[in-house]
């Protein structure tokens, strides 16, 4: 049976906004339902996860009741914030619910309903399902609300409301009638000592404080003149995925959302991938946000001490734990029947050599703005670079975490070159002690092997791994990381091959899974959104600015109604994979910045603008 289309799924991935406090996040659907929330951290067990199972996952609805068939809903973010407003439009009256998480360390979710015009009836319905739905909750009435407890919980969650509720077994409901300009609230409160008392004054005060926090954060950034709103939303989303407590950065907010509806490609992305986090820092740094880079570097340097000479594993828990064993939640039906629903990630102990290049590039960008790194940090970075010199020839699983056989992947070889190149630049520019000659020799050797051993003259392109005939969209990074001149004939030929094999209009696929390139999994995935934005930037850097701009604008039509993206897109444009995903938003930022520079003629190359406005100089289109 074919998987249902997004329009037939009540809470499709694309129908959500996200709120958070840089400790955890919640997905809020456009009908006022929180369908996903993990407590107390982003990678903790879920309390609500109805997006993965309507019955067993749990949900939290606070919404206006429809009075006519013409009733409609709209969602928006308060500009330059992560405060979400869901509006319920009906002939009989207009209501709205404002959702946010205060940035005060309490971990609370604040939901405030208001009748905008006429009288509006609101429905409250909460069915908590703690511990990924594996534990039955105990609901107990308390003064001003109720508490949610369950076996194994360190402390109960308290829920305070400004209206009476009815508790029936494992469900809490209420119906509230509000006259025009009246409001009501519900606040979900993790059990944390010293938290402020809940009342109407608290709700109003924390709204102002949360709004002001996000406004100040956005105002610190340097945004492009073109597409500012899109870039700001992407930056705010990336900020939500950072941990204020640990400095780590999650790859996405969710687990189990499928790359292939009805298939087995369902992963847990709530962890800190070195790759994703480093790319995130690169994008935030280009906007002028360097504090996040410093805290993440500190986070990774603590891990490097624990992990010895190799330095890093590919991902960590948000608190830095290294064991992330993979478990299937067989009791959950999965999004659109996509099973198994997995928590943990079995790829955590894979060898992926690309992470060193991504991390060193982020460190390099940070040091250019903040100056020489601390000596204690540099010693660990230098030790890591020495390890890369000795190990870059090894086969690994590649940037996409293949579950097939190890190969000598272009992605790994390329990013090892980046690691050595950026380490050399830092050592020379900042006068730091280093094995300069060895690093330079190994960097140049990598460059030679890439140009000679990964080039396939029959297809006129650099291939996915040594000796293969298949393409991988990761090759688009070659000019982006300054490995190759974008005007080099080898590169323009490769770009043509990518367009021929992996591109459909503005959608780009990572690779084609087949006999030569078996990633160890069944099914074909959707278009990979990060690769689509990489393609846009690669086009712009190669000189096709007009085409790049057109495709960039087309990609905006695939964002959801709030400007958010998941990991992949189906052929029908449905959002697939975990949501929202850092890689997609960071690549959007990078592409927007480069296009903005091109359109404004702002480049170190005095002939850049003139060259980039040429009409299809190589006939690729």
C-alpha positions, -999 to +999 in steps of 0.1 A: +000+000+000+015+034-010+022+059+018-003+086+023+004+121+009+010+149+033-024+165+025-040+133+039-020+133+071-036+153+100-003+166+113+020+165+084+056+175+090+053+207+071+023+219+091+044+227+122+062+255+138+088+251+165+093+268+199+122+262+223+145+276+250+179+262+239+174+232+261+145+215+245+119+221+217+083+215+209+065+212+176+032+231+173+009+221+145-013+247+127-044+234+145-029+243+179-017+208+188+018+202+203+026+169+186+062+165+198+080+175+230+109+159+248+116+165+285+138+179+301+164+180+272+160+178+235+174+142+235+154+131+266+124+108+263+092+123+248+062+134+267+042+142+235+049+124+202+015+120+184+033+129+152+047+094+154+015+077+168-018+094+172-029+070+200+002+061+219+024+092+213+005+118+234-005+153+225-014+187+239-041+208+221-051+243+229-072+257+201-103+277+192-133+256+182-146+260+147-182+272+143-185+270+105-171+252+075-153+284+065-131+282+097-094+285+088-061+287+107-030+307+101+004+306+118+031+332+120+061+340+141+062+373+159+089+390+137+125+383+146+115+360+175+107+323+181+073+332+196+047+314+175+011+327+170-017+304+157-048+323+145-082+307+142-103+326+117-141+320+117-171+340+106-183+340+142-151+353+157-113+353+156-092+337+182-054+331+186-030+311+207+005+324+215+031+298+222+066+303+235+092+289+259+108+315+283+145+319+281+149+316+319+160+281+324+127+269+337+119+246+307+083+259+307+059+260+278+035+290+279+003+289+259-020+320+260-053+320+242-072+353+234-105+362+217-096+388+191-131+396+178-165+385+193-167+355+216-146+325+210-147+290+225-114+273+231-108+236+237-080+222+260-071+186+256-039+170+270-030+133+268+006+129+281+024+098+272+058+099+290+089+079+282+082+076+245+047+063+253+061+033+273+048+045+307+013+052+319+011+087+335-004+095+369-025+127+368-032+144+401-052+176+408-031+203+425-040+239+434-043+258+401-040+228+378-026+192+379+006+173+379+019+146+356+039+118+372+052+085+359+074+056+370+111+066+369+104+104+367+128+124+389+100+149+396+065+154+382+055+180+356+031+206+369+005+222+346-012+254+357-042+268+340-064+300+345-095+278+340-109+246+356-101+213+340-115+178+341-092+149+348-104+115+335-079+086+338-049+096+316-066+126+299-072+162+309-098+184+291-116+217+294-138+241+274-133+278+278-155+306+265-138+339+261-153+373+252-136+397+230-102+408+244-104+382+272-076+357+275-066+325+293-034+306+298-019+272+304+017+268+315+035+234+315+062+234+342+089+209+347+096+203+384+125+227+390+133+243+424+130+280+427+109+286+396+087+317+396+050+314+406+025+311+378-001+338+373-013+362+347+015+387+355+041+359+350+027+351+316+028+387+304+062+394+319+078+363+303+063+371+270+080+405+270+113+391+283+113+363+256+104+388+229+131+412+240+157+383+242+151+373+206+150+408+193+184+416+209+199+384+195+187+391+160+199+427+162+235+415+170+237+398+136+249+411+102+223+400+076+223+402+038+203+429+021+185+403-001+163+376+016+168+390+051+136+375+065+144+340+053+180+342+067+168+355+100+143+327+104+170+302+095+194+317+121+167+317+148+160+281+140+197+272+143+199+291+176+170+270+190+191+238+182+220+250+204+223+240+240+227+270+264+239+246+291+264+225+272+274+244+240+264+214+219+242+218+188+215+193+177+212+182+141+174+184+143+146+186+168+131+152+163+135+114+159+118+089+137+104+111+110+110+092+077+132+100+048+109+075+029+073+073+040+065+038+050+102+028+048+130+021+072+151+052+069+139+067+102+167+081+124+172+099+156+188+133+149+185+149+184+222+146+189+253+167+183+269+157+151+303+173+147+296+177+110+262+195+114+274+216+144+305+227+126+286+237+095+261+255+118+289+275+134+303+284+100+269+299+090+263+317+123+298+331+122+292+345+087+263+364+103+285+377+131+276+352+159+308+340+174+298+332+210+282+300+198+314+289+181+335+295+213+312+274+235+310+246+209+348+245+206+350+242+244+324+214+243+344+194+217+378+200+234+364+184+265+354+154+245+388+153+228+405+148+261+383+119+269+387+102+235+425+102+233+446+106+202+419+102+176+402+132+191+366+129+181+337+106+174+311+117+149+283+125+173+276+130+210+246+133+233+237+169+240+254+165+274+285+151+258+279+114+265+295+091+239+272+060+240+241+064+218+229+029+214+201+024+189+168+010+200+135+004+181+103+016+197+081-012+183+050+000+201+048+032+180+031+030+145+054+056+131+047+087+109+026+075+080+033+039+090+071+044+088+088+018+110+109+011+129+108+042+150+143+045+163+159+063+193+197+064+197+218+062+166+240+032+157+262+053+136+277+070+167+309+048+166+315+050+128+347+063+114+340+094+094+371+113+085+352+143+071+344+157+106+379+170+111+377+192+081+343+206+091+354+213+126+387+229+117+370+251+092+346+264+119+375+269+143+395+288+116+365+311+109+362+318+146+399+326+151+398+350+122+373+371+141+383+364+177+421+360+173+446+333+184+431+303+202+442+295+237+474+275+238+456+246+256+431+245+228+457+247+201+477+218+215+446+196+212+439+209+177+475+202+167+474+167+181+442+161+161+458+174+130+488+151+135+463+122+137+447+133+104+481+132+088+485+096+098+450+084+090+436+102+060+441+072+037+417+050+057+384+038+043+354+050+063+316+054+061+316+088+044+298+120+052+263+104+048+269+076+074+266+048+049+256+015+064+272-003+036+309-013+032+336+013+040+351+031+010+377+058+002+351+085-001+357+118-018+339+136+010+363+122+036+394+129+015+382+164+007+375+174+042+408+159+054+424+183+030+403+211+046+415+201+081+451+203+072+447+235+051+429+253+079+453+241+105+482+253+084+466+287+079+460+291+117+495+281+125+511+305+100+487+334+105+487+332+143+524+321+147+514+289+165+537+259+171+530+231+146+545+204+124+543+227+094+563+207+069+545+174+077+511+192+075+519+209+042+533+177+027+502+156+036+478+184+025+495+186-009+495+148-012+457+147-005+452+173-032+471+153-057+452+121-049+419+138-053+427+154-086+442+122-100+425+093-084+389+106-080+386+121-114+368+098-139+374+111-175+347+088-189+319+107-171+339+140-168+335+144-131+349+137-096+332+106-083+317+095-050+346+072-040+379+061-054+375+040-085+337+045-088+315+058-116+288+072-094+283+109-084+276+123-049+263+158-044+289+163-017+312+172-046+295+205-047+316+214-016+348+215-036+346+251-047+328+261-015+357+250+007+382+266-018+397+233-029+393+241-066+389+272-086+352+274-098+364+283-133+386+252-135+375+230-165+375+199-142+350+217-120+327+230-147+326+196-162+317+181-128+290+206-123+275+196-157+276+159-146+258+167-113+231+186-132+227+157-156+226+129-129+213+144-096+194+176-103+157+180-111+150+217-115+160+230-081+159+197-063+191+178-058+195+142-047+225+131-026+234+101-047+218+072-065+216+040-044+226+010-065+248-020-070+280+001-071+269+024-043+249+003-018+243+023+014+229-008+032+193+003+033+162-004+013+142+023-005+149+055-024+151+088-004+138+122-014+157+152-027+182+163+000+175+200+007+210+209+019+224+196-014+199+219-033+212+249-015+248+237-021+240+235-058+227+271-057+259+283-041+281+263-064+263+278-095+268+313-081+305+307-074+310+292-109+294+323-126+258+314-131+243+339-108+210+345-127+203+307-127+214+304-091+191+332-081+161+316-099+167+282-083+171+298-049+138+316-053+122+283-063+135+265-033+117+291-011+084+277-024+093+244-007+096+259+027+066+255+049+043+284+058+068+296+085+099+294+064+111+261+080+126+231+062+129+194+070+157+172+058+143+161+025+116+168-001+095+142-019+088+145-057+055+161-047+072+186-025+062+170+008+086+175+038+105+143+048+129+135+075+135+151+108+123+187+114+135+214+115+169+203+103+201+223+109+219+213+077+192+227+055+189+261+073+227+266+075+231+259+038+203+284+030+222+310+049+255+303+031+238+304-003+220+336+005+251+353+017+271+344-014+243+354-038+239+387-019+276+394-024+273+385-061+243+407-066+258+436-047+292+432-065+309+428-031+339+405-035+377+405-031+379+398-068+376+432-087+363+413-117+339+391-097+307+410-104+314+414-141+322+377-145+292+365-126+268+384-147+279+367-179+252+348-198+259+311-194+296+313-203+302+276-206+269+265-221+259+244-191+223+255-195 
